[in-house]
Amino acid sequence: MKNQILTIVTLLFLISCGKSEKPIEPEKIQDSVVITPKESEIKEVETPIYNYEKDSDFSKELDLVLLSKVATNLKIKYEDIETNKTSSIVYSDETAFFTITYVAKKWKEGIENWEENDGDYLERIYVFVNKSNGRIIDKVLDDESCVYENEALKVEKTEIFKKLIKLNENITGIMLSTLYYVSAHDVGYDETKFSILALDGNKIIKLVYAYPIQIENSDSLDGDVLEKETRNSTISISDSATNGFFDLKISKFFKYEKGKITDFENENNDKIIHKNKKESQVLKFNGKIYLFNSEDRLRFLTNY
């Protein structure tokens, strides 16, 4: 009888303990229950690849031994290559990528429509090569970066971003940045253009070509008033895709200033007119390239 009473008491105690236990909160269950957030709480994941407020990490590589082999295979004289405007990066275990600037035509007297002060004609090519022997896999000429040595438009070295980017499961892109500028007494212009190239099989594909990530234009009005506009950008890879390639999300920042040159020089900001504008844009892959309007540039200095 005593044993039965003890058993009953024990059962009652266990039951009462069970009733006092708090139910397990769903968010504390790990690896067993998936909590689906409300639709409004789902945020798109983006991977930043360029930010004008941060210094870009460019490749410092230049394999001169391999470059010599590449020059031979391209039938370019090695001494015609401007190594200060040439760079390279390892693309894969077997492949390297070069941006090469070289003298395509040397100036000489008597050439029609070629003035002496033009200087030599420089070309820039992008080329994928075999790392072991410099064999050319594919090459493409960058038309926008081919200039005469002494013309007003100057083209700086095409920088290769150190980080490669994935645009889908199979395609790895190389990001490039090139600065173009003109410096004159009363007019200033500089522009940085952004491109993405990739190797698809044995062919180069231009995914993004010469997108303006930075523009600065200035003009001196009557020699006394300065008017200028700056456009800057940030770029991220979206997790949404079009035609099998991730979309590119771009934020654009426009800044306009107008005032007397002396006020700019003396930093009298309260006497300078300021205007700002921010816009967003999504570049989508159309099956061949990420399409954008190259004429869409500034917002306040619309004549440029």
WOGILIN-V899477 format. One record per backbone hydrogen bond with DSSP energy under -0.5 kcal/mol. CO is the residue of the C=O (numbers start at 1). NH is the residue of the N-H. If there is no record, write none. Layout:
co/nh
CO/NH
CO/NH
//
This chain:
co/nh
1/5
2/6
3/7
4/8
5/9
6/10
7/11
8/12
9/13
10/14
11/15
12/16
13/17
14/18
15/19
16/20
17/21
18/21
25/28
26/29
28/30
33/35
34/36
35/37
38/41
38/42
39/42
45/239
46/48
47/237
50/235
51/54
56/58
57/162
61/88
62/64
63/67
64/68
65/69
66/70
67/71
68/72
69/73
70/74
71/75
71/76
72/75
77/80
78/81
80/103
81/83
82/85
83/86
87/99
89/97
94/131
95/91
95/92
96/129
97/89
98/100
98/127
99/87
100/125
101/82
102/104
102/123
105/121
108/111
111/114
115/118
115/119
116/119
118/150
120/122
120/149
121/104
121/105
122/147
123/102
124/142
125/100
126/140
127/98
128/137
128/138
129/96
130/134
135/130
138/128
140/126
141/143
142/145
143/146
145/147
147/122
148/151
152/154
154/156
154/181
157/159
159/161
159/177
160/59
165/167
165/173
167/246
170/172
171/167
171/168
171/173
172/199
173/165
174/197
175/161
176/195
177/159
178/193
179/156
180/191
181/154
182/184
182/189
186/220
187/184
188/218
189/182
190/216
191/180
191/193
192/213
192/214
193/178
194/211
195/176
196/207
196/208
197/174
198/200
198/205
199/201
200/202
200/203
203/200
205/198
205/207
207/290
208/196
211/194
211/213
214/192
215/231
216/190
217/229
218/188
219/221
219/227
220/222
221/224
221/225
224/261
225/221
226/259
227/219
228/257
229/217
230/255
231/215
232/253
233/52
234/251
235/49
235/50
236/238
236/249
237/47
240/247
242/245
245/242
247/238
247/249
248/283
249/236
250/281
251/234
252/279
253/232
254/277
255/230
256/275
257/228
258/273
259/226
260/264
261/265
262/266
263/268
264/267
267/269
268/271
269/272
273/258
275/256
277/254
279/252
281/250
282/284
283/248
284/291
289/286
289/291
292/294
293/296
295/297
300/302
301/304
//
